[in-house]
Amino acid sequence: MARKKKKNLLPPRHKRMNRAGRLQSARHWIPKYTGKNILKGYKDHFGVDWFCAITELKMLGVNLDPSYVANLKQSLENQIKARRKKENQYVDEFCTDSNKTFAYIAGCTPAGFPYGITWEERNEESPYFDDRDDLLERRE
C-alpha cells in the first residue's frame, strides 16, 4: 500500500520570515535576482508591502533611484487617501443616524443595507433593564 503524500498547508518559507530572516536570506537572493525591478521582485518574493521593501533594501545597501522611490511613495499615499475618501463617501451616502425605519442605525452591511434599532424596539420597554435594577438593589 502506497503512503499518502503529505499536503503542505503552509505558505513558502520565504513568505513567513520576519525581518531578520528576510535580511539574512536576501543577502543570498539579491545576487541571483535577474529581473528588471529589484524593489518589486523583493516585495513579491518575500510577501511584504512597498514601504517595508524600500526600508529593507536600503538596509541591505541596495541603491534605489530616489525619484522612483519618491514617486512610488506619493502614489501609495494618494491611493490611501482615495480609499479613505471613498469609504467616507459611502458612509455619508448610505449610513445616517436614523431614518423612517430605524431609530438608530448602528452601521451598514457591505451591501449597503442599514442595521440597528427600529422605532418599535426603541419605544418598547425592555424587561431586561428592570431585572438588572432589581439585581443591583438585592446586592446592596
HELIX and SHEET records of a PDB file:
HELIX    1   1 ARG A   13  LYS A   15  5                                   3    
HELIX    2   2 ARG A   19  LYS A   32  1                                  14    
HELIX    3   3 ILE A   38  PHE A   46  1                                   9    
HELIX    4   4 TRP A   50  MET A   59  1                                  10    
HELIX    5   5 PRO A   66  PHE A   94  1                                  29    
HELIX    6   6 TRP A  119  ASN A  123  1                                   5    
HELIX    7   7 PRO A  127  ARG A  139  1                                  13    
SHEET    1   A 2 PHE A 102  CYS A 108  0                                        
SHEET    2   A 2 PRO A 114  THR A 118 -1                                        
END                                                                             
